[in-house]
Amino acid sequence: MAVGNFNLQYAEAGEEGKPTIVFVHGTPGSWRSLGRLMTSTRLNQQARLISIDRPGWGGSPLLDKETEGSFAAQVVLIEPLLRKLKAESGAQPMILVGHSYGASISPYIAYMHPELVDGLLMASGAIDPKLGKPRWYNRAAAVWPISRMINPRLIKANVEIWGVYDALKTLEPWWQTVSIPMVYMQGEEDELVHPRNLDFAENFLPKANTKVVRIPAQGHLVHRQQQGLITSLALELLVQSAEKVGAE
């Protein structure tokens, strides 16, 4: 999808004219990170499936830099595709399924473009601003000569992490205004994103339209190890979002 001279790459499965599920990967990553879910027969029967390469990753290289650390700037480059998909569906529901960093930026997309997003499934992502701050190793990775010894993909990921706190602070008052159905899921043994984000989801996201799923003895890789659960939750969201859209 072209935005000026920038092209956002994505993979797709399923048929045009159905509701849409858009998968948003973490950092580092590519469309393949969540692309495994696109082979689900259950999902293909109910929705058009899209998995994007976020700006700066995979087949979506940025024109003037390696990585874009601003959520808002990334959303500017993602929005045209979402608007196109929404139109092609005949304004049927569109839900975002994000993992890790993708679960943090997905609600920001909904914040900036509520007319496009009808449901959110956030898996193992930081949503509590206090827990989205860079950690000691993020600070270390930004300092020369340590940065010279780190894999370039991790350096790019580190740049993105520095934008998380500010974006989540922006979202903090927004959560209580959200009326679309949402799911926040995370493993209680997540080693990369603090499991206390589950507490934030339970305490600060609107209870009437939010489902919080705690997964005992589960680490960060829910997108690989809990594909059946993610599939079922995504299908639930599709039903709920369709009922909400139909009632409006």
C-alpha positions in Angstrom: 0.0 0.0 0.0 1.6 3.2 -1.2 1.8 6.4 1.0 3.7 8.9 -1.1 6.9 7.1 -1.9 6.6 4.7 1.1 5.1 1.2 0.5 3.5 -0.8 3.3 3.9 -4.5 2.6 1.3 -7.0 3.8 0.2 -10.6 3.3 -3.4 -11.6 3.0 -5.7 -14.6 3.1 -9.5 -15.0 2.9 -12.0 -13.2 0.8 -12.7 -9.6 0.2 -16.2 -8.6 1.4 -15.9 -10.2 4.8 -15.0 -8.6 8.2 -11.3 -7.9 8.5 -8.7 -9.1 11.0 -5.4 -7.2 10.8 -2.4 -8.7 12.6 0.3 -6.3 13.9 3.6 -7.8 14.9 6.1 -6.9 17.7 9.6 -5.6 17.6 11.7 -7.0 16.0 9.4 -8.9 13.6 7.6 -9.1 10.4 4.2 -10.1 9.0 5.3 -13.7 9.5 5.4 -13.3 13.3 1.6 -13.6 13.4 1.2 -14.9 9.9 0.9 -18.4 11.1 -2.6 -17.6 12.3 -3.6 -16.9 8.7 -3.6 -20.6 8.0 -6.5 -21.1 10.4 -9.5 -22.5 8.6 -11.8 -21.1 11.3 -10.5 -17.6 10.8 -10.5 -17.9 7.0 -14.1 -18.9 7.0 -15.1 -15.8 8.9 -12.8 -13.0 7.9 -10.4 -11.5 5.5 -6.9 -11.8 7.1 -4.2 -9.2 6.7 -0.7 -9.3 8.3 1.4 -6.2 7.9 5.1 -5.4 8.0 5.1 -2.4 10.2 7.0 0.7 8.9 10.7 -0.1 9.0 10.4 -3.9 9.1 10.4 -6.6 6.5 9.2 -5.4 3.1 8.2 -1.9 4.5 11.5 -0.1 4.6 11.4 3.6 5.6 12.8 6.1 3.1 15.0 8.3 5.3 15.8 6.2 8.4 16.0 2.6 9.7 13.3 2.8 12.3 10.4 5.1 13.3 10.2 5.4 17.1 7.0 7.5 17.1 3.7 5.6 17.3 1.9 8.6 15.7 4.2 8.6 12.7 3.8 4.9 12.2 0.1 5.2 12.3 0.2 7.8 9.6 1.8 5.2 7.3 -0.5 2.3 8.4 -3.9 4.2 8.2 -4.3 4.3 4.4 -4.3 0.5 4.2 -6.8 0.2 7.0 -9.1 2.7 5.4 -8.8 0.8 2.1 -9.6 -2.5 3.8 -12.6 -1.0 5.6 -14.0 0.3 2.4 -13.5 -3.0 0.6 -15.3 -4.8 3.3 -18.4 -2.6 2.9 -17.8 -1.0 6.3 -18.0 -4.4 8.1 -16.1 -4.7 11.4 -12.3 -4.6 11.5 -10.4 -5.8 14.5 -6.7 -5.5 15.2 -4.7 -8.4 16.7 -1.4 -7.3 18.1 1.4 -9.1 19.9 4.0 -7.4 22.1 4.9 -4.0 20.6 2.0 -4.7 18.2 -0.3 -4.9 21.1 0.9 -1.5 22.4 0.5 0.3 19.1 -2.8 -1.3 18.1 -4.8 0.7 20.6 -3.0 3.8 19.5 -4.3 3.2 16.0 -7.8 3.0 17.5 -7.2 6.1 19.5 -6.1 8.0 16.3 -8.8 6.5 14.0 -11.8 5.2 16.0 -13.8 5.1 12.8 -11.7 2.3 11.5 -11.2 -0.1 14.5 -14.1 -2.1 15.9 -12.3 -4.4 18.3 -8.8 -5.0 19.8 -7.0 -8.1 20.8 -3.8 -7.2 22.7 -1.5 -10.1 23.4 1.5 -9.7 25.8 1.9 -5.9 25.1 2.8 -3.1 27.4 -0.3 -0.9 28.2 0.7 0.5 31.6 2.9 3.6 31.0 5.0 2.8 34.1 5.8 -0.6 32.7 6.5 0.7 29.2 9.6 2.7 30.2 12.9 1.6 28.7 14.8 -0.8 31.0 18.4 -0.7 31.9 19.4 -2.9 28.9 17.5 -0.5 26.5 19.6 2.3 27.9 22.8 0.3 27.6 22.0 -0.7 24.0 21.7 3.0 23.1 25.3 3.8 24.2 28.4 3.4 22.1 30.4 1.1 22.0 27.8 -1.3 23.3 25.5 -0.5 20.4 28.3 -1.7 18.0 28.2 -5.2 19.5 24.4 -5.8 19.2 22.5 -7.3 16.3 21.2 -4.5 14.0 17.6 -5.8 14.3 17.8 -5.4 18.1 19.2 -1.9 17.7 16.1 -1.1 15.5 13.8 -2.6 18.1 15.5 -0.6 20.8 14.8 2.7 19.0 11.1 1.7 18.9 11.0 0.9 22.6 11.9 4.5 23.5 8.6 5.7 22.1 6.4 3.4 24.1 6.1 5.3 27.3 5.0 8.6 25.8 2.4 6.8 23.6 1.0 4.9 26.6 0.8 8.1 28.7 -1.3 9.6 25.8 -3.6 6.6 26.0 -4.0 6.6 29.8 -7.1 8.8 30.0 -8.5 7.4 26.7 -9.0 3.9 28.0 -12.1 4.7 30.0 -13.8 6.3 26.9 -13.4 3.2 24.8 -16.6 1.3 23.9 -15.4 -1.2 21.4 -14.9 -4.8 22.6 -11.3 -5.5 23.8 -9.3 -8.4 25.0 -6.0 -8.2 26.9 -4.2 -11.5 27.3 -0.8 -12.3 28.7 1.2 -15.1 30.2 1.8 -14.8 34.0 5.4 -15.8 33.4 6.1 -13.3 30.6 9.8 -12.5 30.8 9.9 -9.6 28.4 6.7 -7.5 29.1 5.9 -7.3 32.8 2.8 -9.4 33.8 1.6 -6.5 35.9 0.1 -5.2 32.7 -2.6 -7.7 33.4 -3.4 -5.8 36.6 -3.5 -2.5 34.7 -5.9 -4.1 32.2 -8.2 -5.3 35.0 -8.1 -2.0 36.9 -8.1 0.6 34.2 -9.7 -0.8 31.0 -13.6 -0.5 31.0 -15.0 -3.7 32.5 -18.2 -3.6 30.5 -16.4 -4.3 27.2 -13.0 -5.7 28.2 -12.0 -9.4 28.7 -8.7 -10.0 30.5 -7.2 -13.4 30.0 -4.4 -14.6 32.4 -2.5 -17.6 31.2 -0.6 -19.5 34.0 2.9 -20.8 33.3 3.0 -18.9 30.0 5.9 -16.8 28.8 6.0 -14.1 26.1 5.5 -16.2 23.0 1.7 -16.5 23.2 1.5 -15.8 19.4 3.2 -19.2 18.8 2.1 -21.2 21.8 -1.5 -20.1 22.2 -2.7 -19.9 18.6 -5.9 -21.8 19.3 -6.8 -19.4 22.1 -6.0 -16.3 20.0 -8.1 -17.7 17.2 -11.1 -18.3 19.5 -10.8 -14.8 21.1 -10.5 -13.1 17.7 -13.7 -14.9 16.6 -15.5 -13.8 19.8 -14.4 -10.2 19.1 -15.7 -10.4 15.5 -19.1 -11.4 16.8 -19.2 -8.8 19.5 -18.0 -6.0 17.1 -20.5 -7.0 14.5 -23.3 -6.8 17.1 -22.1 -3.4 18.2 -21.8 -2.1 14.6 -25.3 -3.5 13.9 -26.8 -1.7 16.9 -25.4 1.7 15.9 
